[in-house]
Amino acid sequence: MNTTPALAELTGDYVLDPAHTRIGFIARHAMVTKVRGAFHHFEGTARLDGADPARSTAQVVIKAESIDTGVEQRDQHLRTNDFLDVPNFPDITFRTTSVEPRSDTEYRVAGDLTIKDTTRPVTIDFEYAGSAVDPYGNRRVGLEGSVTISRKDFGVTWNAALEGGGVLVGDKVVLEFDISAIKQD
């Protein structure tokens, strides 16, 4: 198994493998702890250009209803208009606008993130984790990245004041991406 092919060999069209990809988040709760969660239903495609990584593109559609923090009552609240308003805005989307190679393994990916019909530019730093051919003959690439966003920038403003000061839900949310993508022939 070749785990470090030349970037040119990676050129092609890819789809996210939902069984081996995690799209998660971390948000501060009650000013003292972090709540972690993930979205379980999403689709994504990418066009990787190994000869000229700046020409690479990607798009992801996340089903907002698939949010999971491990606490059903909290997840139900997150699906309401207080947060994601899933009945009116079922999808969270990301589409690249540019890819900037920073090193042989690091890439700065800029794009448009849309949550609740509000689109804002974000820049995600990704690290190329490697490539391998799996036991089924599929070429896979792995990428890991994260970005911190302000939920208020996307119209997600609900909160509650705490008795001793502060708020129940922090504004900053870290989005995490652990990606396994399969090359399409």
VEXVO-513661 format. One record per residue (C-alpha): residue number from 0; x, y, z; residue in three letters. Coordinates in nm, 4 decimals. Example, Ala and Ser with C-alpha at 12.3 -4.5 7.8 and 13.67 -1.06 7.14 Angstrom:
BEGIN
fiti pos=0&c1=1.2300&c2=-0.4500&c3=0.7800&code=ala
fiti pos=1&c1=1.3670&c2=-0.1060&c3=0.7140&code=ser
***
This chain:
BEGIN
fiti pos=0&c1=0.0000&c2=0.0000&c3=0.0000&code=met
fiti pos=1&c1=0.1437&c2=0.3355&c3=-0.1051&code=asn
fiti pos=2&c1=0.0628&c2=0.5944&c3=0.1610&code=thr
fiti pos=3&c1=0.2479&c2=0.8910&c3=0.0097&code=thr
fiti pos=4&c1=0.1784&c2=0.9208&c3=-0.3634&code=pro
fiti pos=5&c1=0.2861&c2=1.2287&c3=-0.5523&code=ala
fiti pos=6&c1=0.0198&c2=1.4976&c3=-0.5397&code=leu
fiti pos=7&c1=-0.0301&c2=1.4692&c3=-0.9162&code=ala
fiti pos=8&c1=-0.1569&c2=1.1120&c3=-0.8644&code=glu
fiti pos=9&c1=-0.4344&c2=1.2479&c3=-0.6433&code=leu
fiti pos=10&c1=-0.5877&c2=1.4629&c3=-0.9173&code=thr
fiti pos=11&c1=-0.9499&c2=1.3725&c3=-0.9739&code=gly
fiti pos=12&c1=-1.3048&c2=1.3844&c3=-0.8446&code=asp
fiti pos=13&c1=-1.3803&c2=1.2709&c3=-0.4888&code=tyr
fiti pos=14&c1=-1.6845&c2=1.2101&c3=-0.2687&code=val
fiti pos=15&c1=-1.6917&c2=1.2242&c3=0.1093&code=leu
fiti pos=16&c1=-1.7205&c2=0.8870&c3=0.2773&code=asp
fiti pos=17&c1=-1.9824&c2=0.9505&c3=0.5487&code=pro
fiti pos=18&c1=-1.8879&c2=0.6313&c3=0.7333&code=ala
fiti pos=19&c1=-1.5332&c2=0.7610&c3=0.7853&code=his
fiti pos=20&c1=-1.5832&c2=1.1389&c3=0.7906&code=thr
fiti pos=21&c1=-1.6773&c2=1.3490&c3=1.0932&code=arg
fiti pos=22&c1=-1.8187&c2=1.6994&c3=1.0746&code=ile
fiti pos=23&c1=-1.8343&c2=1.8202&c3=1.4306&code=gly
fiti pos=24&c1=-1.8495&c2=2.1268&c3=1.6497&code=phe
fiti pos=25&c1=-1.7608&c2=2.2536&c3=1.9949&code=ile
fiti pos=26&c1=-1.9544&c2=2.5279&c3=2.1761&code=ala
fiti pos=27&c1=-1.9077&c2=2.6749&c3=2.5232&code=arg
fiti pos=28&c1=-2.1937&c2=2.6087&c3=2.7677&code=his
fiti pos=29&c1=-2.2664&c2=2.8098&c3=3.0847&code=ala
fiti pos=30&c1=-1.9243&c2=2.9747&c3=3.0529&code=met
fiti pos=31&c1=-1.7594&c2=2.6724&c3=3.2212&code=val
fiti pos=32&c1=-1.7681&c2=2.3708&c3=2.9919&code=thr
fiti pos=33&c1=-1.7752&c2=2.2667&c3=2.6285&code=lys
fiti pos=34&c1=-2.0482&c2=2.0781&c3=2.4469&code=val
fiti pos=35&c1=-1.9330&c2=1.8646&c3=2.1556&code=arg
fiti pos=36&c1=-2.1494&c2=1.7370&c3=1.8777&code=gly
fiti pos=37&c1=-2.1584&c2=1.6300&c3=1.5160&code=ala
fiti pos=38&c1=-2.3759&c2=1.6174&c3=1.2086&code=phe
fiti pos=39&c1=-2.4371&c2=1.2635&c3=1.0868&code=his
fiti pos=40&c1=-2.5942&c2=1.3252&c3=0.7448&code=his
fiti pos=41&c1=-2.4066&c2=1.5149&c3=0.4767&code=phe
fiti pos=42&c1=-2.2824&c2=1.4899&c3=0.1201&code=glu
fiti pos=43&c1=-1.9705&c2=1.6362&c3=-0.0258&code=gly
fiti pos=44&c1=-1.7706&c2=1.6368&c3=-0.3446&code=thr
fiti pos=45&c1=-1.4317&c2=1.7725&c3=-0.4357&code=ala
fiti pos=46&c1=-1.2159&c2=1.8178&c3=-0.7410&code=arg
fiti pos=47&c1=-0.8516&c2=1.7869&c3=-0.6373&code=leu
fiti pos=48&c1=-0.5833&c2=1.9216&c3=-0.8672&code=asp
fiti pos=49&c1=-0.2510&c2=1.7764&c3=-0.7539&code=gly
fiti pos=50&c1=-0.0482&c2=1.9677&c3=-1.0122&code=ala
fiti pos=51&c1=-0.2069&c2=2.3004&c3=-0.9151&code=asp
fiti pos=52&c1=-0.3792&c2=2.2686&c3=-0.5737&code=pro
fiti pos=53&c1=-0.5091&c2=2.6266&c3=-0.6011&code=ala
fiti pos=54&c1=-0.7464&c2=2.5005&c3=-0.8733&code=arg
fiti pos=55&c1=-0.9074&c2=2.2481&c3=-0.6358&code=ser
fiti pos=56&c1=-1.2723&c2=2.2924&c3=-0.5358&code=thr
fiti pos=57&c1=-1.5144&c2=2.1394&c3=-0.2860&code=ala
fiti pos=58&c1=-1.8738&c2=2.1633&c3=-0.1746&code=gln
fiti pos=59&c1=-2.0536&c2=2.0133&c3=0.1230&code=val
fiti pos=60&c1=-2.4236&c2=1.9974&c3=0.2124&code=val
fiti pos=61&c1=-2.5003&c2=1.9130&c3=0.5756&code=ile
fiti pos=62&c1=-2.8489&c2=1.8089&c3=0.6860&code=lys
fiti pos=63&c1=-2.9071&c2=2.0319&c3=0.9905&code=ala
fiti pos=64&c1=-3.1632&c2=1.7889&c3=1.1377&code=glu
fiti pos=65&c1=-2.8829&c2=1.5353&c3=1.1860&code=ser
fiti pos=66&c1=-2.7263&c2=1.7415&c3=1.4671&code=ile
fiti pos=67&c1=-2.6305&c2=1.5183&c3=1.7599&code=asp
fiti pos=68&c1=-2.4849&c2=1.6244&c3=2.0947&code=thr
fiti pos=69&c1=-2.5775&c2=1.3047&c3=2.2730&code=gly
fiti pos=70&c1=-2.8700&c2=1.4698&c3=2.4563&code=val
fiti pos=71&c1=-3.1989&c2=1.4443&c3=2.2656&code=glu
fiti pos=72&c1=-3.3704&c2=1.7319&c3=2.4493&code=gln
fiti pos=73&c1=-3.0793&c2=1.9648&c3=2.3642&code=arg
fiti pos=74&c1=-3.0727&c2=1.8396&c3=2.0041&code=asp
fiti pos=75&c1=-3.4452&c2=1.9131&c3=1.9679&code=gln
fiti pos=76&c1=-3.3855&c2=2.2686&c3=2.0954&code=his
fiti pos=77&c1=-3.0956&c2=2.3147&c3=1.8516&code=leu
fiti pos=78&c1=-3.3306&c2=2.2215&c3=1.5654&code=arg
fiti pos=79&c1=-3.5777&c2=2.5008&c3=1.6556&code=thr
fiti pos=80&c1=-3.5800&c2=2.8626&c3=1.5389&code=asn
fiti pos=81&c1=-3.3754&c2=2.9515&c3=1.8500&code=asp
fiti pos=82&c1=-3.0775&c2=2.7934&c3=1.6756&code=phe
fiti pos=83&c1=-3.0797&c2=2.6193&c3=1.3331&code=leu
fiti pos=84&c1=-3.4515&c2=2.6510&c3=1.2408&code=asp
fiti pos=85&c1=-3.4403&c2=2.3165&c3=1.0611&code=val
fiti pos=86&c1=-3.7980&c2=2.3303&c3=0.9196&code=pro
fiti pos=87&c1=-3.7141&c2=2.6472&c3=0.7268&code=asn
fiti pos=88&c1=-3.3414&c2=2.5923&c3=0.6662&code=phe
fiti pos=89&c1=-3.2764&c2=2.2179&c3=0.6366&code=pro
fiti pos=90&c1=-2.9266&c2=2.2512&c3=0.4859&code=asp
fiti pos=91&c1=-2.5979&c2=2.4013&c3=0.5956&code=ile
fiti pos=92&c1=-2.3681&c2=2.4464&c3=0.2945&code=thr
fiti pos=93&c1=-2.0043&c2=2.5221&c3=0.2211&code=phe
fiti pos=94&c1=-1.8558&c2=2.5986&c3=-0.1209&code=arg
fiti pos=95&c1=-1.4915&c2=2.6813&c3=-0.1830&code=thr
fiti pos=96&c1=-1.3878&c2=3.0118&c3=-0.3330&code=thr
fiti pos=97&c1=-1.0114&c2=2.9509&c3=-0.3187&code=ser
fiti pos=98&c1=-0.7468&c2=2.7039&c3=-0.2080&code=val
fiti pos=99&c1=-0.4055&c2=2.8283&c3=-0.1019&code=glu
fiti pos=100&c1=-0.1229&c2=2.5792&c3=-0.0503&code=pro
fiti pos=101&c1=0.0730&c2=2.6747&c3=0.2644&code=arg
fiti pos=102&c1=0.3185&c2=2.3824&c3=0.2567&code=ser
fiti pos=103&c1=0.3325&c2=2.0284&c3=0.1172&code=asp
fiti pos=104&c1=0.0696&c2=1.9216&c3=0.3714&code=thr
fiti pos=105&c1=-0.1139&c2=2.2403&c3=0.4718&code=glu
fiti pos=106&c1=-0.3846&c2=2.4209&c3=0.2769&code=tyr
fiti pos=107&c1=-0.5920&c2=2.7294&c3=0.3510&code=arg
fiti pos=108&c1=-0.9397&c2=2.6742&c3=0.2055&code=val
fiti pos=109&c1=-1.1645&c2=2.9787&c3=0.1758&code=ala
fiti pos=110&c1=-1.5309&c2=2.9490&c3=0.0975&code=gly
fiti pos=111&c1=-1.8866&c2=3.0538&c3=0.1589&code=asp
fiti pos=112&c1=-2.0607&c2=2.8987&c3=0.4597&code=leu
fiti pos=113&c1=-2.4400&c2=2.9260&c3=0.4686&code=thr
fiti pos=114&c1=-2.6372&c2=2.8710&c3=0.7897&code=ile
fiti pos=115&c1=-3.0031&c2=2.9772&c3=0.8211&code=lys
fiti pos=116&c1=-2.9903&c2=3.1419&c3=0.4771&code=asp
fiti pos=117&c1=-2.7036&c2=3.3682&c3=0.5873&code=thr
fiti pos=118&c1=-2.3834&c2=3.3313&c3=0.3880&code=thr
fiti pos=119&c1=-2.0472&c2=3.4452&c3=0.5221&code=arg
fiti pos=120&c1=-1.6911&c2=3.3845&c3=0.4071&code=pro
fiti pos=121&c1=-1.4826&c2=3.1484&c3=0.6213&code=val
fiti pos=122&c1=-1.1274&c2=3.0243&c3=0.5941&code=thr
fiti pos=123&c1=-1.0447&c2=2.6735&c3=0.7099&code=ile
fiti pos=124&c1=-0.6886&c2=2.5541&c3=0.7617&code=asp
fiti pos=125&c1=-0.6595&c2=2.1911&c3=0.6529&code=phe
fiti pos=126&c1=-0.3799&c2=1.9443&c3=0.6983&code=glu
fiti pos=127&c1=-0.3373&c2=1.6683&c3=0.4409&code=tyr
fiti pos=128&c1=-0.3295&c2=1.3497&c3=0.6508&code=ala
fiti pos=129&c1=-0.2282&c2=1.1190&c3=0.3668&code=gly
fiti pos=130&c1=-0.3550&c2=0.8918&c3=0.0946&code=ser
fiti pos=131&c1=-0.3961&c2=0.5175&c3=0.0682&code=ala
fiti pos=132&c1=-0.5636&c2=0.2489&c3=-0.1377&code=val
fiti pos=133&c1=-0.8100&c2=0.0644&c3=0.0857&code=asp
fiti pos=134&c1=-0.8706&c2=-0.3149&c3=0.0737&code=pro
fiti pos=135&c1=-1.1484&c2=-0.2578&c3=-0.1827&code=tyr
fiti pos=136&c1=-0.9202&c2=-0.0789&c3=-0.4285&code=gly
fiti pos=137&c1=-1.0494&c2=0.2719&c3=-0.3501&code=asn
fiti pos=138&c1=-0.8006&c2=0.5604&c3=-0.3447&code=arg
fiti pos=139&c1=-0.8681&c2=0.7621&c3=-0.0294&code=arg
fiti pos=140&c1=-0.7365&c2=1.0954&c3=0.0890&code=val
fiti pos=141&c1=-0.7586&c2=1.2282&c3=0.4422&code=gly
fiti pos=142&c1=-0.7808&c2=1.5904&c3=0.5508&code=leu
fiti pos=143&c1=-0.8222&c2=1.7437&c3=0.8952&code=glu
fiti pos=144&c1=-0.9209&c2=2.1013&c3=0.9651&code=gly
fiti pos=145&c1=-1.1073&c2=2.3422&c3=1.1862&code=ser
fiti pos=146&c1=-1.2347&c2=2.6979&c3=1.1982&code=val
fiti pos=147&c1=-1.3909&c2=2.9144&c3=1.4683&code=thr
fiti pos=148&c1=-1.7018&c2=3.1073&c3=1.3703&code=ile
fiti pos=149&c1=-1.9349&c2=3.3482&c3=1.5474&code=ser
fiti pos=150&c1=-2.2804&c2=3.1925&c3=1.5542&code=arg
fiti pos=151&c1=-2.4306&c2=3.5435&c3=1.5726&code=lys
fiti pos=152&c1=-2.2832&c2=3.6170&c3=1.2276&code=asp
fiti pos=153&c1=-2.5242&c2=3.3521&c3=1.0957&code=phe
fiti pos=154&c1=-2.8349&c2=3.4731&c3=1.2788&code=gly
fiti pos=155&c1=-2.8064&c2=3.2163&c3=1.5584&code=val
fiti pos=156&c1=-2.8520&c2=3.4577&c3=1.8480&code=thr
fiti pos=157&c1=-3.0642&c2=3.2854&c3=2.1153&code=trp
fiti pos=158&c1=-2.9177&c2=3.2967&c3=2.4651&code=asn
fiti pos=159&c1=-3.0050&c2=3.3169&c3=2.8334&code=ala
fiti pos=160&c1=-2.8314&c2=3.5245&c3=3.1008&code=ala
fiti pos=161&c1=-2.6687&c2=3.3443&c3=3.3921&code=leu
fiti pos=162&c1=-2.7368&c2=3.4547&c3=3.7496&code=glu
fiti pos=163&c1=-2.3704&c2=3.5277&c3=3.8245&code=gly
fiti pos=164&c1=-2.3081&c2=3.7014&c3=3.4915&code=gly
fiti pos=165&c1=-2.2330&c2=3.5724&c3=3.1484&code=gly
fiti pos=166&c1=-2.4533&c2=3.3715&c3=2.9166&code=val
fiti pos=167&c1=-2.5661&c2=3.0135&c3=2.8743&code=leu
fiti pos=168&c1=-2.4274&c2=2.9610&c3=2.5209&code=val
fiti pos=169&c1=-2.0999&c2=3.1064&c3=2.3977&code=gly
fiti pos=170&c1=-2.0890&c2=3.2936&c3=2.0682&code=asp
fiti pos=171&c1=-1.7800&c2=3.1194&c3=1.9302&code=lys
fiti pos=172&c1=-1.8286&c2=2.7745&c3=1.7759&code=val
fiti pos=173&c1=-1.5412&c2=2.5594&c3=1.6532&code=val
fiti pos=174&c1=-1.6264&c2=2.3576&c3=1.3415&code=leu
fiti pos=175&c1=-1.4154&c2=2.0416&c3=1.3017&code=glu
fiti pos=176&c1=-1.3598&c2=1.8409&c3=0.9838&code=phe
fiti pos=177&c1=-1.2048&c2=1.4934&c3=0.9782&code=asp
fiti pos=178&c1=-1.2438&c2=1.3964&c3=0.6155&code=ile
fiti pos=179&c1=-1.2013&c2=1.0722&c3=0.4276&code=ser
fiti pos=180&c1=-1.2756&c2=1.1169&c3=0.0581&code=ala
fiti pos=181&c1=-1.2872&c2=0.8449&c3=-0.2070&code=ile
fiti pos=182&c1=-1.1611&c2=0.9042&c3=-0.5605&code=lys
fiti pos=183&c1=-1.4176&c2=0.8423&c3=-0.8330&code=gln
fiti pos=184&c1=-1.3054&c2=0.6764&c3=-1.1562&code=asp
***
